[in-house]
Amino acid sequence: MVREAQINPLSRRLVHVDFLRVDLDAEVHVTVPLVLTGKAVGTTNGGNLHQSLHVIPVAAKPAAIPTKLEVDVTPLEIGDALHVSDLKLGEGVRALLDPRDAIASVVAPKAEKVEAEAAPVEGAVPAEGAAGAAAPAAGAAPAAGGKGGAAAPAAAAGKEEKKGK
């Protein structure tokens, strides 16, 4: 078996190969690439496909080692996940991970972040740097959370605009 191959990064030519002698009747531990196939139903409904693992460590006899593991993600809806236990491994091949580990999942996009960013734009509040600079000048005390209330920076920004005119 090939243990390591060194490739020249410029010419992309093989420089050196380390081989490993293995017993054909003994089980070896190797990593196998994981390839996701299909298009998840949840992604067409607005979700995002997140692949947690790109390689899977497996134990198998040398003749049974797969070149890659293909998994169909087509039936995944938003909130669904594929786990190691869902893999269809060949006979004599076992995964070296916990069967409950997630391989891929379809997650909903983060809508809260978009709404939170849109709110200050609608209220015509200046950028954070301007609001932070205006609050101490107006003498407003910050709220218990350490940040000024929504009304205080808006009022301070209004006073600052009047001073500049």
C-alpha atoms as a printed R data frame, in Angstrom:
    type eleno elety resid chain resno       x       y       z
1   ATOM     1    CA   MET     A     1   0.000   0.000   0.000
2   ATOM     2    CA   VAL     A     2   1.070   3.573  -0.575
3   ATOM     3    CA   ARG     A     3   1.762   5.248   2.757
4   ATOM     4    CA   GLU     A     4   2.780   8.692   1.534
5   ATOM     5    CA   ALA     A     5   3.417  10.304  -1.836
6   ATOM     6    CA   GLN     A     6   5.394  13.532  -2.251
7   ATOM     7    CA   ILE     A     7   4.592  15.681  -5.255
8   ATOM     8    CA   ASN     A     8   6.569  18.681  -6.490
9   ATOM     9    CA   PRO     A     9   4.173  21.634  -6.137
10  ATOM    10    CA   LEU     A    10   5.458  23.420  -9.233
11  ATOM    11    CA   SER     A    11   5.883  20.638 -11.764
12  ATOM    12    CA   ARG     A    12   3.232  18.357 -10.187
13  ATOM    13    CA   ARG     A    13   5.616  15.424 -10.714
14  ATOM    14    CA   LEU     A    14   5.957  12.575  -8.268
15  ATOM    15    CA   VAL     A    15   9.113  13.015  -6.188
16  ATOM    16    CA   HIS     A    16   8.980  10.211  -3.636
17  ATOM    17    CA   VAL     A    17   6.665   7.396  -2.541
18  ATOM    18    CA   ASP     A    18   6.688   5.485   0.736
19  ATOM    19    CA   PHE     A    19   5.195   2.022   0.603
20  ATOM    20    CA   LEU     A    20   3.855  -0.013   3.477
21  ATOM    21    CA   ARG     A    21   3.912  -3.796   3.487
22  ATOM    22    CA   VAL     A    22   0.607  -5.178   4.714
23  ATOM    23    CA   ASP     A    23  -0.758  -8.608   5.420
24  ATOM    24    CA   LEU     A    24  -3.698  -9.276   3.093
25  ATOM    25    CA   ASP     A    25  -5.504 -11.125   5.883
26  ATOM    26    CA   ALA     A    26  -5.054  -8.386   8.514
27  ATOM    27    CA   GLU     A    27  -7.332  -5.384   8.944
28  ATOM    28    CA   VAL     A    28  -5.794  -1.945   8.293
29  ATOM    29    CA   HIS     A    29  -6.996   1.531   9.297
30  ATOM    30    CA   VAL     A    30  -7.240   4.060   6.458
31  ATOM    31    CA   THR     A    31  -9.160   7.221   5.587
32  ATOM    32    CA   VAL     A    32 -11.532   7.155   2.629
33  ATOM    33    CA   PRO     A    33 -12.852  10.291   0.884
34  ATOM    34    CA   LEU     A    34 -16.562  11.028   1.287
35  ATOM    35    CA   VAL     A    35 -18.427  12.292  -1.784
36  ATOM    36    CA   LEU     A    36 -21.936  13.742  -1.540
37  ATOM    37    CA   THR     A    37 -24.138  13.125  -4.574
38  ATOM    38    CA   GLY     A    38 -27.480  14.599  -5.589
39  ATOM    39    CA   LYS     A    39 -29.111  17.861  -4.603
40  ATOM    40    CA   ALA     A    40 -30.860  17.967  -1.242
41  ATOM    41    CA   VAL     A    41 -34.563  18.867  -1.306
42  ATOM    42    CA   GLY     A    42 -33.960  21.221   1.625
43  ATOM    43    CA   THR     A    43 -31.542  23.331  -0.420
44  ATOM    44    CA   THR     A    44 -34.229  24.040  -3.012
45  ATOM    45    CA   ASN     A    45 -36.476  25.193  -0.131
46  ATOM    46    CA   GLY     A    46 -33.883  27.751   1.016
47  ATOM    47    CA   GLY     A    47 -31.660  25.641   3.293
48  ATOM    48    CA   ASN     A    48 -27.882  25.258   3.168
49  ATOM    49    CA   LEU     A    49 -26.108  21.907   2.876
50  ATOM    50    CA   HIS     A    50 -23.295  21.603   5.424
51  ATOM    51    CA   GLN     A    51 -20.788  18.756   5.022
52  ATOM    52    CA   SER     A    52 -19.201  18.006   8.409
53  ATOM    53    CA   LEU     A    53 -16.784  15.290   7.305
54  ATOM    54    CA   HIS     A    54 -14.843  15.034   4.061
55  ATOM    55    CA   VAL     A    55 -12.993  11.806   4.910
56  ATOM    56    CA   ILE     A    56 -14.086   8.801   6.946
57  ATOM    57    CA   PRO     A    57 -11.625   6.608   8.852
58  ATOM    58    CA   VAL     A    58 -12.419   2.940   8.212
59  ATOM    59    CA   ALA     A    59 -11.016  -0.450   9.118
60  ATOM    60    CA   ALA     A    60 -10.935  -3.152   6.457
61  ATOM    61    CA   LYS     A    61  -8.782  -5.776   4.846
62  ATOM    62    CA   PRO     A    62  -6.657  -4.297   2.033
63  ATOM    63    CA   ALA     A    63  -8.689  -5.938  -0.723
64  ATOM    64    CA   ALA     A    64 -11.982  -4.528   0.642
65  ATOM    65    CA   ILE     A    65 -10.919  -0.882   1.041
66  ATOM    66    CA   PRO     A    66 -13.218   1.354  -1.066
67  ATOM    67    CA   THR     A    67 -11.659   4.121  -3.164
68  ATOM    68    CA   LYS     A    68 -14.406   6.527  -2.053
69  ATOM    69    CA   LEU     A    69 -17.724   6.525  -0.239
70  ATOM    70    CA   GLU     A    70 -20.645   8.068  -2.101
71  ATOM    71    CA   VAL     A    71 -23.711   9.236  -0.200
72  ATOM    72    CA   ASP     A    72 -26.931  10.486  -1.812
73  ATOM    73    CA   VAL     A    73 -28.225  13.618  -0.053
74  ATOM    74    CA   THR     A    74 -31.340  14.059  -2.220
75  ATOM    75    CA   PRO     A    75 -33.931  13.115   0.475
76  ATOM    76    CA   LEU     A    76 -32.575  15.594   3.072
77  ATOM    77    CA   GLU     A    77 -35.049  18.293   4.156
78  ATOM    78    CA   ILE     A    78 -34.244  21.369   6.264
79  ATOM    79    CA   GLY     A    79 -33.234  20.107   9.705
80  ATOM    80    CA   ASP     A    80 -32.359  16.575   8.508
81  ATOM    81    CA   ALA     A    81 -28.892  15.059   8.817
82  ATOM    82    CA   LEU     A    82 -26.974  12.032   7.569
83  ATOM    83    CA   HIS     A    83 -25.034  10.097  10.177
84  ATOM    84    CA   VAL     A    84 -22.197   7.588  10.034
85  ATOM    85    CA   SER     A    85 -24.771   4.847  10.689
86  ATOM    86    CA   ASP     A    86 -26.496   5.806   7.387
87  ATOM    87    CA   LEU     A    87 -23.387   4.919   5.332
88  ATOM    88    CA   LYS     A    88 -23.604   1.820   3.177
89  ATOM    89    CA   LEU     A    89 -20.171   0.313   3.675
90  ATOM    90    CA   GLY     A    90 -19.081  -2.768   1.793
91  ATOM    91    CA   GLU     A    91 -18.760  -6.165   3.394
92  ATOM    92    CA   GLY     A    92 -15.801  -6.331   5.757
93  ATOM    93    CA   VAL     A    93 -15.563  -2.529   6.048
94  ATOM    94    CA   ARG     A    94 -16.438  -0.736   9.294
95  ATOM    95    CA   ALA     A    95 -16.322   2.930  10.184
96  ATOM    96    CA   LEU     A    96 -14.049   3.984  13.039
97  ATOM    97    CA   LEU     A    97 -16.361   6.810  14.102
98  ATOM    98    CA   ASP     A    98 -19.340   6.968  16.442
99  ATOM    99    CA   PRO     A    99 -22.476   5.924  14.476
100 ATOM   100    CA   ARG     A   100 -24.255   9.064  15.749
101 ATOM   101    CA   ASP     A   101 -21.686  11.471  14.242
102 ATOM   102    CA   ALA     A   102 -23.207  13.704  11.556
103 ATOM   103    CA   ILE     A   103 -21.743  13.591   8.064
104 ATOM   104    CA   ALA     A   104 -23.913  16.197   6.374
105 ATOM   105    CA   SER     A   105 -26.957  18.243   7.287
106 ATOM   106    CA   VAL     A   106 -29.303  20.781   5.761
107 ATOM   107    CA   VAL     A   107 -29.649  23.838   7.963
108 ATOM   108    CA   ALA     A   108 -31.963  26.827   7.695
109 ATOM   109    CA   PRO     A   109 -30.333  30.134   6.792
110 ATOM   110    CA   LYS     A   110 -29.844  32.558   9.667
111 ATOM   111    CA   ALA     A   111 -32.724  35.010   9.242
112 ATOM   112    CA   GLU     A   112 -32.261  36.682  12.652
113 ATOM   113    CA   LYS     A   113 -28.980  38.255  11.597
114 ATOM   114    CA   VAL     A   114 -30.515  39.791   8.466
115 ATOM   115    CA   GLU     A   115 -33.471  41.242  10.423
116 ATOM   116    CA   ALA     A   116 -31.169  42.655  13.135
117 ATOM   117    CA   GLU     A   117 -29.001  44.409  10.538
118 ATOM   118    CA   ALA     A   118 -32.049  45.782   8.684
119 ATOM   119    CA   ALA     A   119 -33.619  47.365  11.800
120 ATOM   120    CA   PRO     A   120 -30.984  50.104  12.342
121 ATOM   121    CA   VAL     A   121 -31.150  51.111   8.672
122 ATOM   122    CA   GLU     A   122 -34.916  51.684   8.871
123 ATOM   123    CA   GLY     A   123 -34.565  53.885  11.980
124 ATOM   124    CA   ALA     A   124 -31.914  56.085  10.286
125 ATOM   125    CA   VAL     A   125 -29.457  55.595  13.151
126 ATOM   126    CA   PRO     A   126 -25.848  56.459  12.215
127 ATOM   127    CA   ALA     A   127 -23.087  53.868  12.125
128 ATOM   128    CA   GLU     A   128 -21.895  52.330  15.414
129 ATOM   129    CA   GLY     A   129 -18.771  54.475  15.522
130 ATOM   130    CA   ALA     A   130 -20.740  57.724  15.212
131 ATOM   131    CA   ALA     A   131 -23.365  56.625  17.771
132 ATOM   132    CA   GLY     A   132 -20.652  55.570  20.213
133 ATOM   133    CA   ALA     A   133 -18.849  58.916  19.844
134 ATOM   134    CA   ALA     A   134 -22.055  60.961  20.200
135 ATOM   135    CA   ALA     A   135 -23.281  59.232  23.377
136 ATOM   136    CA   PRO     A   136 -20.435  60.401  25.671
137 ATOM   137    CA   ALA     A   137 -20.651  63.948  24.310
138 ATOM   138    CA   ALA     A   138 -24.362  64.123  25.153
139 ATOM   139    CA   GLY     A   139 -23.674  62.856  28.675
140 ATOM   140    CA   ALA     A   140 -26.039  59.868  28.345
141 ATOM   141    CA   ALA     A   141 -25.367  57.048  30.810
142 ATOM   142    CA   PRO     A   142 -25.279  53.552  29.328
143 ATOM   143    CA   ALA     A   143 -27.958  51.034  30.289
144 ATOM   144    CA   ALA     A   144 -27.298  48.176  32.723
145 ATOM   145    CA   GLY     A   145 -26.230  45.905  29.857
146 ATOM   146    CA   GLY     A   146 -23.316  48.202  29.032
147 ATOM   147    CA   LYS     A   147 -24.850  49.490  25.802
148 ATOM   148    CA   GLY     A   148 -26.879  52.620  25.385
149 ATOM   149    CA   GLY     A   149 -30.621  52.218  24.849
150 ATOM   150    CA   ALA     A   150 -32.056  52.545  21.367
151 ATOM   151    CA   ALA     A   151 -33.564  55.967  22.132
152 ATOM   152    CA   ALA     A   152 -30.421  57.517  23.631
153 ATOM   153    CA   PRO     A   153 -28.135  57.087  20.580
154 ATOM   154    CA   ALA     A   154 -30.897  58.299  18.252
155 ATOM   155    CA   ALA     A   155 -31.422  61.435  20.372
156 ATOM   156    CA   ALA     A   156 -27.684  62.059  20.629
157 ATOM   157    CA   ALA     A   157 -27.315  61.611  16.868
158 ATOM   158    CA   GLY     A   158 -30.072  64.177  16.291
159 ATOM   159    CA   LYS     A   159 -28.273  66.723  18.500
160 ATOM   160    CA   GLU     A   160 -25.012  66.064  16.689
161 ATOM   161    CA   GLU     A   161 -26.604  66.683  13.304
162 ATOM   162    CA   LYS     A   162 -28.035  70.034  14.487
163 ATOM   163    CA   LYS     A   163 -24.614  71.143  15.783
164 ATOM   164    CA   GLY     A   164 -22.961  70.402  12.439
165 ATOM   165    CA   LYS     A   165 -25.444  72.560  10.451
